[in-house]
Amino acid sequence: MQLTPLNAVSPIDGRYRSKTEKLADYFSEEALIKYRVRVEIEYFIALCNIPLPQLKGFDTSLFSDLKTIYENFTAIDAAAIKEIEKTTNHDVKAVEYFIKDKFDALGIQEYKEFIHFGLTSQDINNTAIPLSIKEALEGVYLPSYEAVVDKLNDLAKEWSDVSMLARTHGQPASPTRLGKEIEVFIVRLNEQFNGLKNIPIAAKFGGATGNYNAHKVAYPAIDWKAFGSSFVEEALQLRHSFPTTQIEHYDHMASLFDALKRINTILIDFNRDIWTYISMDYFKQKIKKGEVGSSAMPHKVNPIDFENSEGNLGIANAIFEHLSGKLPISRLQRDLTDSTVLRNVGVPFGHTLIAFQSTLKGLNKLLLNAAKFEQDLENNWAVVAEAIQTILRREGYPNPYEALKGLTRTNEKINQQSIAAFIETLDVSEDIKNELKAISPSNYTGI
């Protein structure tokens, strides 16, 4: 059976394929194989550049031909490696044999035993996978994240002067401005993103138990630690982890996943707030002809984009949580539990990408219901009590808090008239009374 969006088990490759297909270039099986081939080729080139005595005769003009092996890597090449794997029952060894066949085809078979020289499979996996994560962050995650934040910035500016009733503990509270409330989320997101950018994308490269044992026994005069650091940090643009066991310790990767999770958590908080504002009628939503809000209730326009985003962010965070909690733990010098777990790295990225696009879609459908903002403020004159009692404190008025508490904590409706009548009872100057009467829910919004 050929895989299609209709028969895929995962919604990432099924229902949401159009939203996540760019991730296939980084996290699919074919992509992983391609990254492995890339690391093996670049490693061979690095050995030639030392150069090892047996590689001094290698024609460096062939480097471009070697790079073409991974630069022009195709699905046919990936299938050929999977066919080799049926015999080897080892995915990285299959890559090695594939490249050796390519060396035969180029007529350089005398050099092919320096493919994968002195390495273990984790030297390839623990460079290929971090490299795929780094490039997925740059190529797919960053543009999607920036699209959300750019939209939030636009809305924060557009709605900077929209006064709104705040709610603390779900109750009416000191007024604020809609643009400022959105700016809160922008700052939160960007602070976490700035932290994310400072987390190293680290890779292990050091042989079977991290000590360059095989390298050193073959060429004891070479500084293999310096070579490994140069290869990882210059050729691959990753942070070289050293010392390690057979595998990368994944501490930096865990930090990365935790940072991505925190960004997602902030966006969950945002989605829920917007969902609530929609339920309060602060926002209407643009209607698209032909769309159905409910199968039973024709009037409904549901906030489905924010709900979809929240759900996908939750799934992403559950997987990020497992990855960051599991990967740094390995028995002794290594066990194999990281291998199968790492094959799922693309899954939380997929759900995150779906969520970002859903939030953005929802934001683009919002219509400000200014009348509702104004109505809520007008219906809650009690919130200016804080302002009045604060000015009275400034003036040394006795027990101002208690006086306002007596006025506002009743079952009677508090409005502009009752506030004005209360102000008239105060033993303060006319100037102070006028100052107090100038305060309204719509202008008492602070900085």
C-alpha positions as a Markdown table, in Angstrom:
| # | Residue | x | y | z |
|---|---|---|---|---|
| 1 | Met | 0.0 | 0.0 | 0.0 |
| 2 | Gln | 1.4 | 3.4 | -1.0 |
| 3 | Leu | 1.4 | 6.0 | 1.8 |
| 4 | Thr | -1.0 | 8.8 | 1.2 |
| 5 | Pro | -2.5 | 11.5 | 3.5 |
| 6 | Leu | -5.6 | 9.3 | 3.8 |
| 7 | Asn | -3.9 | 6.1 | 5.1 |
| 8 | Ala | -1.1 | 7.6 | 7.1 |
| 9 | Val | -1.3 | 6.7 | 10.8 |
| 10 | Ser | 0.2 | 10.0 | 12.0 |
| 11 | Pro | -1.8 | 13.1 | 11.3 |
| 12 | Ile | 1.5 | 14.9 | 10.7 |
| 13 | Asp | 1.9 | 12.8 | 7.5 |
| 14 | Gly | -1.8 | 12.6 | 7.0 |
| 15 | Arg | -4.3 | 15.3 | 7.7 |
| 16 | Tyr | -1.7 | 18.0 | 8.3 |
| 17 | Arg | 0.8 | 16.9 | 5.7 |
| 18 | Ser | 0.6 | 20.2 | 3.8 |
| 19 | Lys | 1.6 | 22.1 | 7.0 |
| 20 | Thr | 4.5 | 19.9 | 7.9 |
| 21 | Glu | 6.0 | 18.6 | 4.7 |
| 22 | Lys | 9.0 | 20.9 | 4.8 |
| 23 | Leu | 10.2 | 19.0 | 7.9 |
| 24 | Ala | 10.6 | 15.9 | 5.7 |
| 25 | Asp | 13.9 | 17.4 | 4.5 |
| 26 | Tyr | 15.3 | 17.2 | 8.0 |
| 27 | Phe | 13.5 | 14.5 | 10.0 |
| 28 | Ser | 12.4 | 11.8 | 7.5 |
| 29 | Glu | 14.2 | 8.5 | 7.2 |
| 30 | Glu | 15.5 | 9.6 | 3.9 |
| 31 | Ala | 16.8 | 12.9 | 5.4 |
| 32 | Leu | 18.5 | 11.1 | 8.2 |
| 33 | Ile | 20.3 | 8.8 | 5.7 |
| 34 | Lys | 21.3 | 11.9 | 3.7 |
| 35 | Tyr | 22.7 | 13.6 | 6.7 |
| 36 | Arg | 24.7 | 10.5 | 7.6 |
| 37 | Val | 26.2 | 10.4 | 4.1 |
| 38 | Arg | 27.0 | 14.1 | 4.4 |
| 39 | Val | 28.9 | 13.5 | 7.6 |
| 40 | Glu | 30.8 | 10.5 | 6.3 |
| 41 | Ile | 31.9 | 12.4 | 3.2 |
| 42 | Glu | 32.9 | 15.5 | 5.1 |
| 43 | Tyr | 34.9 | 13.3 | 7.5 |
| 44 | Phe | 36.8 | 11.7 | 4.7 |
| 45 | Ile | 37.6 | 15.1 | 3.2 |
| 46 | Ala | 38.8 | 16.2 | 6.7 |
| 47 | Leu | 41.1 | 13.2 | 6.9 |
| 48 | Cys | 42.6 | 14.1 | 3.5 |
| 49 | Asn | 43.2 | 17.6 | 4.8 |
| 50 | Ile | 45.4 | 16.5 | 7.7 |
| 51 | Pro | 46.6 | 14.7 | 5.6 |
| 52 | Leu | 47.0 | 11.1 | 6.7 |
| 53 | Pro | 50.1 | 9.6 | 5.1 |
| 54 | Gln | 48.0 | 7.1 | 3.1 |
| 55 | Leu | 45.8 | 10.0 | 1.8 |
| 56 | Lys | 48.5 | 12.3 | 0.6 |
| 57 | Gly | 48.1 | 11.1 | -2.9 |
| 58 | Phe | 44.4 | 11.8 | -3.0 |
| 59 | Asp | 43.4 | 14.2 | -5.8 |
| 60 | Thr | 41.7 | 17.0 | -3.9 |
| 61 | Ser | 40.0 | 18.2 | -7.1 |
| 62 | Leu | 37.7 | 15.2 | -6.5 |
| 63 | Phe | 36.3 | 16.8 | -3.3 |
| 64 | Ser | 33.5 | 18.4 | -5.3 |
| 65 | Asp | 32.6 | 15.0 | -6.8 |
| 66 | Leu | 32.5 | 13.6 | -3.3 |
| 67 | Lys | 30.3 | 16.4 | -2.0 |
| 68 | Thr | 27.9 | 15.8 | -5.0 |
| 69 | Ile | 27.2 | 12.4 | -3.5 |
| 70 | Tyr | 25.2 | 14.0 | -0.7 |
| 71 | Glu | 24.3 | 17.3 | -2.4 |
| 72 | Asn | 22.5 | 15.4 | -5.2 |
| 73 | Phe | 21.2 | 12.7 | -2.9 |
| 74 | Thr | 17.9 | 11.2 | -4.2 |
| 75 | Ala | 15.2 | 8.9 | -3.0 |
| 76 | Ile | 16.7 | 6.3 | -5.2 |
| 77 | Asp | 20.0 | 6.6 | -3.3 |
| 78 | Ala | 18.1 | 6.3 | 0.0 |
| 79 | Ala | 16.3 | 3.2 | -1.3 |
| 80 | Ala | 19.6 | 1.7 | -2.3 |
| 81 | Ile | 21.0 | 2.1 | 1.2 |
| 82 | Lys | 17.9 | 0.6 | 2.7 |
| 83 | Glu | 18.4 | -2.4 | 0.4 |
| 84 | Ile | 22.0 | -2.8 | 1.7 |
| 85 | Glu | 20.6 | -2.5 | 5.3 |
| 86 | Lys | 18.5 | -5.6 | 4.6 |
| 87 | Thr | 21.8 | -7.6 | 4.6 |
| 88 | Thr | 23.8 | -5.6 | 7.2 |
| 89 | Asn | 20.9 | -5.1 | 9.6 |
| 90 | His | 22.8 | -2.0 | 10.5 |
| 91 | Asp | 21.8 | 1.4 | 9.2 |
| 92 | Val | 25.1 | 3.2 | 9.5 |
| 93 | Lys | 27.1 | 0.3 | 8.1 |
| 94 | Ala | 24.8 | 0.4 | 5.1 |
| 95 | Val | 25.7 | 4.0 | 4.5 |
| 96 | Glu | 29.4 | 3.1 | 4.6 |
| 97 | Tyr | 29.0 | 0.4 | 2.0 |
| 98 | Phe | 26.9 | 2.7 | -0.2 |
| 99 | Ile | 29.7 | 5.3 | -0.2 |
| 100 | Lys | 32.3 | 2.6 | -0.9 |
| 101 | Asp | 30.4 | 1.7 | -4.0 |
| 102 | Lys | 30.5 | 5.3 | -5.0 |
| 103 | Phe | 34.3 | 5.3 | -4.5 |
| 104 | Asp | 34.5 | 2.3 | -6.8 |
| 105 | Ala | 32.5 | 4.2 | -9.4 |
| 106 | Leu | 34.8 | 7.2 | -9.2 |
| 107 | Gly | 37.9 | 4.9 | -9.5 |
| 108 | Ile | 39.3 | 5.8 | -6.1 |
| 109 | Gln | 38.7 | 2.4 | -4.4 |
| 110 | Glu | 42.2 | 2.3 | -2.9 |
| 111 | Tyr | 41.0 | 5.0 | -0.5 |
| 112 | Lys | 37.7 | 3.6 | 0.5 |
| 113 | Glu | 38.9 | 2.0 | 3.8 |
| 114 | Phe | 39.2 | 5.5 | 5.2 |
| 115 | Ile | 35.5 | 5.9 | 4.9 |
| 116 | His | 34.2 | 5.6 | 8.5 |
| 117 | Phe | 37.8 | 5.2 | 9.6 |
| 118 | Gly | 38.1 | 4.7 | 13.4 |
| 119 | Leu | 34.5 | 5.7 | 14.0 |
| 120 | Thr | 31.5 | 4.1 | 15.6 |
| 121 | Ser | 28.0 | 4.6 | 14.4 |
| 122 | Gln | 27.3 | 7.1 | 17.1 |
| 123 | Asp | 29.9 | 9.4 | 15.7 |
| 124 | Ile | 27.7 | 9.6 | 12.6 |
| 125 | Asn | 24.3 | 9.7 | 14.4 |
| 126 | Asn | 25.4 | 12.1 | 17.0 |
| 127 | Thr | 26.5 | 14.6 | 14.4 |
| 128 | Ala | 23.9 | 13.9 | 11.7 |
| 129 | Ile | 20.9 | 14.4 | 14.0 |
| 130 | Pro | 22.1 | 17.6 | 15.8 |
| 131 | Leu | 22.9 | 19.0 | 12.3 |
| 132 | Ser | 19.4 | 18.1 | 11.1 |
| 133 | Ile | 17.9 | 19.8 | 14.2 |
| 134 | Lys | 20.1 | 22.9 | 13.7 |
| 135 | Glu | 19.1 | 23.3 | 10.0 |
| 136 | Ala | 15.4 | 22.6 | 10.7 |
| 137 | Leu | 15.4 | 25.3 | 13.3 |
| 138 | Glu | 16.9 | 27.7 | 10.8 |
| 139 | Gly | 15.0 | 26.6 | 7.8 |
| 140 | Val | 11.5 | 25.8 | 9.1 |
| 141 | Tyr | 11.0 | 26.6 | 12.7 |
| 142 | Leu | 12.4 | 30.2 | 12.7 |
| 143 | Pro | 10.3 | 31.5 | 9.8 |
| 144 | Ser | 7.1 | 30.0 | 11.3 |
| 145 | Tyr | 7.9 | 31.4 | 14.8 |
| 146 | Glu | 8.7 | 34.9 | 13.3 |
| 147 | Ala | 5.4 | 34.9 | 11.4 |
| 148 | Val | 3.5 | 34.5 | 14.6 |
| 149 | Val | 5.5 | 37.1 | 16.5 |
| 150 | Asp | 5.4 | 39.6 | 13.6 |
| 151 | Lys | 1.6 | 39.3 | 13.6 |
| 152 | Leu | 1.4 | 39.8 | 17.3 |
| 153 | Asn | 3.6 | 42.9 | 16.9 |
| 154 | Asp | 1.3 | 44.3 | 14.3 |
| 155 | Leu | -1.8 | 43.7 | 16.5 |
| 156 | Ala | -0.1 | 45.2 | 19.6 |
| 157 | Lys | 0.5 | 48.4 | 17.6 |
| 158 | Glu | -2.9 | 48.4 | 16.0 |
| 159 | Trp | -4.7 | 48.0 | 19.3 |
| 160 | Ser | -2.3 | 50.0 | 21.5 |
| 161 | Asp | -5.0 | 52.5 | 22.5 |
| 162 | Val | -7.8 | 50.1 | 23.0 |
| 163 | Ser | -8.8 | 50.3 | 26.7 |
| 164 | Met | -10.1 | 47.1 | 28.2 |
| 165 | Leu | -11.4 | 45.8 | 31.5 |
| 166 | Ala | -8.8 | 43.6 | 33.1 |
| 167 | Arg | -9.8 | 40.5 | 35.0 |
| 168 | Thr | -7.8 | 39.0 | 37.9 |
| 169 | His | -9.2 | 35.9 | 39.4 |
| 170 | Gly | -11.9 | 36.2 | 36.7 |
| 171 | Gln | -13.2 | 39.4 | 38.4 |
| 172 | Pro | -13.2 | 43.0 | 37.1 |
| 173 | Ala | -9.9 | 44.6 | 37.9 |
| 174 | Ser | -7.9 | 47.8 | 37.1 |
| 175 | Pro | -8.3 | 48.5 | 33.3 |
| 176 | Thr | -5.5 | 47.9 | 30.9 |
| 177 | Arg | -5.0 | 48.2 | 27.1 |
| 178 | Leu | -5.4 | 45.4 | 24.6 |
| 179 | Gly | -2.1 | 46.2 | 22.8 |
| 180 | Lys | -0.2 | 46.0 | 26.1 |
| 181 | Glu | -1.7 | 42.7 | 27.0 |
| 182 | Ile | -0.5 | 41.3 | 23.6 |
| 183 | Glu | 2.9 | 42.9 | 24.2 |
| 184 | Val | 3.2 | 40.9 | 27.4 |
| 185 | Phe | 3.2 | 37.7 | 25.3 |
| 186 | Ile | 5.6 | 39.1 | 22.7 |
| 187 | Val | 8.2 | 39.9 | 25.4 |
| 188 | Arg | 7.7 | 36.5 | 27.0 |
| 189 | Leu | 8.1 | 34.7 | 23.7 |
| 190 | Asn | 11.2 | 36.6 | 22.6 |
| 191 | Glu | 12.9 | 36.3 | 26.0 |
| 192 | Gln | 12.6 | 32.5 | 25.7 |
| 193 | Phe | 13.6 | 32.6 | 22.1 |
| 194 | Asn | 16.7 | 34.6 | 22.9 |
| 195 | Gly | 17.6 | 31.9 | 25.4 |
| 196 | Leu | 17.0 | 29.3 | 22.8 |
| 197 | Lys | 19.5 | 30.9 | 20.4 |
| 198 | Asn | 22.2 | 30.7 | 23.1 |
| 199 | Ile | 21.9 | 26.9 | 23.6 |
| 200 | Pro | 24.7 | 25.1 | 21.8 |
| 201 | Ile | 23.7 | 22.5 | 19.2 |
| 202 | Ala | 26.2 | 19.9 | 20.4 |
| 203 | Ala | 27.6 | 16.8 | 18.8 |
| 204 | Lys | 29.7 | 13.8 | 19.9 |
| 205 | Phe | 32.7 | 12.7 | 17.8 |
| 206 | Gly | 35.3 | 10.5 | 19.4 |
| 207 | Gly | 35.2 | 6.8 | 18.5 |
| 208 | Ala | 33.8 | 3.8 | 20.3 |
| 209 | Thr | 34.0 | 5.1 | 23.8 |
| 210 | Gly | 34.8 | 8.8 | 23.1 |
| 211 | Asn | 38.6 | 8.5 | 23.6 |
| 212 | Tyr | 39.7 | 8.2 | 19.9 |
| 213 | Asn | 41.2 | 4.8 | 20.8 |
| 214 | Ala | 41.3 | 3.5 | 17.2 |
| 215 | His | 42.6 | 6.8 | 15.8 |
| 216 | Lys | 45.4 | 7.1 | 18.4 |
| 217 | Val | 46.6 | 3.5 | 18.0 |
| 218 | Ala | 46.8 | 3.9 | 14.2 |
| 219 | Tyr | 48.3 | 7.5 | 14.2 |
| 220 | Pro | 49.6 | 8.3 | 17.7 |
| 221 | Ala | 51.4 | 11.5 | 16.6 |
| 222 | Ile | 48.2 | 13.2 | 15.5 |
| 223 | Asp | 46.2 | 15.4 | 18.0 |
| 224 | Trp | 42.9 | 13.7 | 17.4 |
| 225 | Lys | 41.0 | 15.7 | 20.0 |
| 226 | Ala | 42.0 | 18.9 | 18.1 |
| 227 | Phe | 41.0 | 17.3 | 14.8 |
| 228 | Gly | 37.6 | 16.2 | 16.1 |
| 229 | Ser | 36.9 | 19.7 | 17.5 |
| 230 | Ser | 37.9 | 21.3 | 14.3 |
| 231 | Phe | 35.9 | 18.9 | 12.2 |
| 232 | Val | 32.7 | 19.3 | 14.3 |
| 233 | Glu | 32.9 | 23.0 | 14.9 |
| 234 | Glu | 34.3 | 24.2 | 11.5 |
| 235 | Ala | 33.1 | 21.7 | 8.9 |
| 236 | Leu | 29.7 | 21.0 | 10.6 |
| 237 | Gln | 29.2 | 24.2 | 12.6 |
| 238 | Leu | 28.2 | 22.4 | 15.7 |
| 239 | Arg | 29.6 | 22.4 | 19.3 |
| 240 | His | 32.0 | 19.5 | 20.0 |
| 241 | Ser | 31.1 | 17.7 | 23.2 |
| 242 | Phe | 34.2 | 16.3 | 24.9 |
| 243 | Pro | 34.8 | 14.1 | 26.9 |
| 244 | Thr | 31.9 | 11.8 | 26.2 |
| 245 | Thr | 31.1 | 8.1 | 26.4 |
| 246 | Gln | 30.1 | 6.3 | 23.1 |
| 247 | Ile | 27.2 | 8.8 | 22.7 |
| 248 | Glu | 26.5 | 12.5 | 23.0 |
| 249 | His | 25.3 | 13.2 | 26.6 |
| 250 | Tyr | 22.3 | 15.2 | 25.1 |
| 251 | Asp | 22.3 | 17.8 | 27.9 |
| 252 | His | 22.3 | 20.6 | 25.4 |
| 253 | Met | 19.7 | 18.9 | 23.3 |
| 254 | Ala | 17.5 | 18.5 | 26.4 |
| 255 | Ser | 18.0 | 22.2 | 27.1 |
| 256 | Leu | 16.9 | 23.0 | 23.6 |
| 257 | Phe | 13.7 | 20.9 | 23.9 |
| 258 | Asp | 12.9 | 22.5 | 27.2 |
| 259 | Ala | 13.3 | 25.9 | 25.7 |
| 260 | Leu | 11.0 | 25.0 | 22.8 |
| 261 | Lys | 8.5 | 23.6 | 25.3 |
| 262 | Arg | 8.5 | 26.9 | 27.2 |
| 263 | Ile | 7.8 | 28.8 | 24.0 |
| 264 | Asn | 4.9 | 26.5 | 23.3 |
| 265 | Thr | 3.6 | 26.9 | 26.9 |
| 266 | Ile | 3.5 | 30.6 | 26.5 |
| 267 | Leu | 1.6 | 30.2 | 23.2 |
| 268 | Ile | -0.9 | 27.8 | 25.0 |
| 269 | Asp | -1.5 | 30.6 | 27.5 |
| 270 | Phe | -2.0 | 33.1 | 24.7 |
| 271 | Asn | -4.4 | 30.8 | 22.8 |
| 272 | Arg | -6.5 | 30.3 | 25.9 |
| 273 | Asp | -6.7 | 34.1 | 26.6 |
| 274 | Ile | -7.8 | 34.8 | 23.0 |
| 275 | Trp | -10.3 | 31.9 | 23.2 |
| 276 | Thr | -11.7 | 33.5 | 26.3 |
| 277 | Tyr | -11.9 | 37.0 | 24.8 |
| 278 | Ile | -13.8 | 35.5 | 21.8 |
| 279 | Ser | -16.3 | 33.8 | 24.3 |
| 280 | Met | -16.7 | 37.3 | 25.9 |
| 281 | Asp | -17.6 | 38.8 | 22.5 |
| 282 | Tyr | -14.5 | 41.0 | 22.6 |
| 283 | Phe | -13.7 | 39.6 | 19.1 |
| 284 | Lys | -15.8 | 38.5 | 16.2 |
| 285 | Gln | -14.3 | 36.2 | 13.6 |
| 286 | Lys | -14.3 | 36.6 | 9.9 |
| 287 | Ile | -16.7 | 34.3 | 8.2 |
| 288 | Lys | -15.6 | 32.4 | 5.1 |
| 289 | Lys | -18.4 | 31.5 | 2.7 |
| 290 | Gly | -19.2 | 27.8 | 2.8 |
| 291 | Glu | -17.6 | 27.0 | 6.1 |
| 292 | Val | -19.6 | 25.3 | 8.9 |
| 293 | Gly | -19.1 | 26.2 | 12.6 |
| 294 | Ser | -21.3 | 23.5 | 14.0 |
| 295 | Ser | -23.0 | 20.5 | 12.4 |
| 296 | Ala | -26.1 | 21.2 | 14.5 |
| 297 | Met | -26.1 | 25.0 | 15.3 |
| 298 | Pro | -26.0 | 27.2 | 12.2 |
| 299 | His | -25.2 | 30.4 | 14.1 |
| 300 | Lys | -21.9 | 29.2 | 15.5 |
| 301 | Val | -18.4 | 30.4 | 14.5 |
| 302 | Asn | -16.1 | 28.5 | 16.7 |
| 303 | Pro | -12.6 | 29.5 | 17.7 |
| 304 | Ile | -11.3 | 26.3 | 16.3 |
| 305 | Asp | -7.9 | 27.6 | 15.2 |
| 306 | Phe | -6.9 | 28.5 | 18.7 |
| 307 | Glu | -8.2 | 25.2 | 20.0 |
| 308 | Asn | -6.3 | 23.3 | 17.3 |
| 309 | Ser | -3.1 | 25.2 | 18.2 |
| 310 | Glu | -3.5 | 24.5 | 21.9 |
| 311 | Gly | -4.1 | 20.8 | 21.3 |
| 312 | Asn | -1.0 | 20.4 | 19.0 |
| 313 | Leu | 1.2 | 22.4 | 21.4 |
| 314 | Gly | 0.2 | 20.1 | 24.2 |
| 315 | Ile | 1.2 | 17.0 | 22.2 |
| 316 | Ala | 4.4 | 18.7 | 21.1 |
| 317 | Asn | 5.2 | 19.5 | 24.8 |
| 318 | Ala | 4.5 | 16.0 | 26.0 |
| 319 | Ile | 7.1 | 14.6 | 23.5 |
| 320 | Phe | 9.6 | 17.4 | 24.1 |
| 321 | Glu | 9.2 | 16.6 | 27.8 |
| 322 | His | 10.0 | 12.9 | 27.2 |
| 323 | Leu | 12.9 | 13.7 | 25.0 |
| 324 | Ser | 14.5 | 16.1 | 27.4 |
| 325 | Gly | 13.9 | 13.7 | 30.4 |
| 326 | Lys | 15.1 | 10.5 | 28.7 |
| 327 | Leu | 17.9 | 11.4 | 26.3 |
| 328 | Pro | 20.5 | 12.5 | 29.0 |
| 329 | Ile | 20.1 | 9.1 | 30.7 |
| 330 | Ser | 22.1 | 6.1 | 29.3 |
| 331 | Arg | 23.4 | 3.0 | 31.1 |
| 332 | Leu | 27.2 | 3.0 | 31.5 |
| 333 | Gln | 29.0 | 4.0 | 28.2 |
| 334 | Arg | 25.8 | 3.6 | 26.2 |
| 335 | Asp | 22.5 | 1.8 | 25.7 |
| 336 | Leu | 20.3 | 1.8 | 22.6 |
| 337 | Thr | 17.2 | 3.5 | 24.1 |
| 338 | Asp | 18.3 | 6.9 | 22.6 |
| 339 | Ser | 18.3 | 5.5 | 19.1 |
| 340 | Thr | 14.6 | 4.8 | 18.7 |
| 341 | Val | 13.7 | 7.9 | 20.7 |
| 342 | Leu | 15.7 | 10.2 | 18.5 |
| 343 | Arg | 13.8 | 8.9 | 15.4 |
| 344 | Asn | 10.8 | 10.9 | 16.9 |
| 345 | Val | 12.5 | 14.2 | 17.1 |
| 346 | Gly | 10.6 | 15.5 | 14.1 |
| 347 | Val | 7.2 | 14.7 | 15.7 |
| 348 | Pro | 7.1 | 17.5 | 18.2 |
| 349 | Phe | 8.5 | 19.9 | 15.6 |
| 350 | Gly | 5.6 | 18.8 | 13.4 |
| 351 | His | 2.9 | 19.5 | 16.0 |
| 352 | Thr | 4.6 | 22.8 | 16.9 |
| 353 | Leu | 4.5 | 23.9 | 13.2 |
| 354 | Ile | 0.9 | 23.0 | 12.9 |
| 355 | Ala | 0.1 | 25.0 | 16.1 |
| 356 | Phe | 2.0 | 28.1 | 14.9 |
| 357 | Gln | 0.1 | 28.1 | 11.6 |
| 358 | Ser | -3.2 | 27.6 | 13.4 |
| 359 | Thr | -2.6 | 30.5 | 15.8 |
| 360 | Leu | -1.6 | 32.7 | 12.9 |
| 361 | Lys | -4.7 | 31.7 | 11.0 |
| 362 | Gly | -6.9 | 32.5 | 14.0 |
| 363 | Leu | -5.3 | 35.9 | 14.5 |
| 364 | Asn | -5.9 | 36.8 | 10.9 |
| 365 | Lys | -9.6 | 36.1 | 11.4 |
| 366 | Leu | -10.1 | 38.3 | 14.5 |
| 367 | Leu | -12.4 | 41.3 | 14.2 |
| 368 | Leu | -12.2 | 43.8 | 17.1 |
| 369 | Asn | -15.7 | 44.4 | 18.7 |
| 370 | Ala | -14.9 | 47.8 | 20.1 |
| 371 | Ala | -18.5 | 48.3 | 21.4 |
| 372 | Lys | -18.1 | 45.3 | 23.7 |
| 373 | Phe | -14.8 | 46.7 | 25.2 |
| 374 | Glu | -16.6 | 50.0 | 25.8 |
| 375 | Gln | -19.7 | 48.3 | 27.3 |
| 376 | Asp | -17.7 | 46.3 | 29.8 |
| 377 | Leu | -15.8 | 49.3 | 31.0 |
| 378 | Glu | -19.0 | 51.3 | 31.3 |
| 379 | Asn | -20.6 | 48.5 | 33.3 |
| 380 | Asn | -17.7 | 48.4 | 35.8 |
| 381 | Trp | -17.2 | 51.8 | 37.3 |
| 382 | Ala | -16.3 | 50.1 | 40.6 |
| 383 | Val | -12.8 | 49.6 | 39.2 |
| 384 | Val | -11.9 | 53.3 | 39.6 |
| 385 | Ala | -12.2 | 52.9 | 43.3 |
| 386 | Glu | -8.5 | 52.0 | 43.4 |
| 387 | Ala | -7.6 | 55.2 | 41.7 |
| 388 | Ile | -9.8 | 57.3 | 44.0 |
| 389 | Gln | -8.6 | 55.8 | 47.2 |
| 390 | Thr | -5.0 | 56.2 | 46.1 |
| 391 | Ile | -5.4 | 59.9 | 45.5 |
| 392 | Leu | -7.1 | 60.2 | 48.8 |
| 393 | Arg | -4.1 | 58.5 | 50.4 |
| 394 | Arg | -1.9 | 61.0 | 48.7 |
| 395 | Glu | -3.9 | 63.8 | 50.3 |
| 396 | Gly | -3.8 | 62.2 | 53.8 |
| 397 | Tyr | -7.6 | 61.5 | 53.8 |
| 398 | Pro | -8.5 | 59.2 | 56.7 |
| 399 | Asn | -9.3 | 55.6 | 55.9 |
| 400 | Pro | -9.8 | 56.0 | 52.2 |
| 401 | Tyr | -9.7 | 52.3 | 51.4 |
| 402 | Glu | -12.4 | 51.5 | 53.9 |
| 403 | Ala | -14.6 | 54.4 | 52.6 |
| 404 | Leu | -14.3 | 53.0 | 49.0 |
| 405 | Lys | -14.8 | 49.4 | 50.2 |
| 406 | Gly | -18.1 | 50.5 | 51.8 |
| 407 | Leu | -19.2 | 52.1 | 48.5 |
| 408 | Thr | -18.2 | 49.3 | 46.1 |
| 409 | Arg | -18.8 | 46.1 | 47.9 |
| 410 | Thr | -22.6 | 46.3 | 47.8 |
| 411 | Asn | -25.2 | 44.7 | 45.6 |
| 412 | Glu | -26.2 | 48.1 | 44.2 |
| 413 | Lys | -25.1 | 49.1 | 40.7 |
| 414 | Ile | -22.0 | 51.3 | 40.7 |
| 415 | Asn | -21.9 | 53.7 | 37.8 |
| 416 | Gln | -20.6 | 57.1 | 36.9 |
| 417 | Gln | -23.4 | 58.9 | 38.8 |
| 418 | Ser | -22.9 | 57.0 | 42.0 |
| 419 | Ile | -19.2 | 57.5 | 41.9 |
| 420 | Ala | -19.7 | 61.2 | 41.3 |
| 421 | Ala | -22.2 | 61.4 | 44.2 |
| 422 | Phe | -19.7 | 59.6 | 46.5 |
| 423 | Ile | -17.0 | 62.1 | 45.5 |
| 424 | Glu | -19.3 | 65.0 | 46.5 |
| 425 | Thr | -19.5 | 63.6 | 50.0 |
| 426 | Leu | -15.7 | 63.7 | 50.5 |
| 427 | Asp | -14.2 | 66.5 | 52.7 |
| 428 | Val | -11.6 | 67.5 | 50.0 |
| 429 | Ser | -11.1 | 70.6 | 47.9 |
| 430 | Glu | -13.0 | 71.3 | 44.7 |
| 431 | Asp | -9.8 | 70.8 | 42.7 |
| 432 | Ile | -9.4 | 67.3 | 44.2 |
| 433 | Lys | -13.0 | 66.5 | 43.5 |
| 434 | Asn | -12.6 | 67.5 | 39.9 |
| 435 | Glu | -9.4 | 65.4 | 39.7 |
| 436 | Leu | -11.3 | 62.4 | 41.0 |
| 437 | Lys | -14.3 | 63.0 | 38.7 |
| 438 | Ala | -12.0 | 63.0 | 35.6 |
| 439 | Ile | -11.1 | 59.4 | 36.2 |
| 440 | Ser | -13.0 | 56.8 | 34.2 |
| 441 | Pro | -12.7 | 53.1 | 33.5 |
| 442 | Ser | -11.6 | 53.9 | 29.9 |
| 443 | Asn | -8.8 | 56.3 | 30.9 |
| 444 | Tyr | -7.5 | 54.6 | 34.1 |
| 445 | Thr | -5.1 | 52.4 | 32.2 |
| 446 | Gly | -1.7 | 53.3 | 33.6 |
| 447 | Ile | 1.5 | 53.4 | 31.6 |
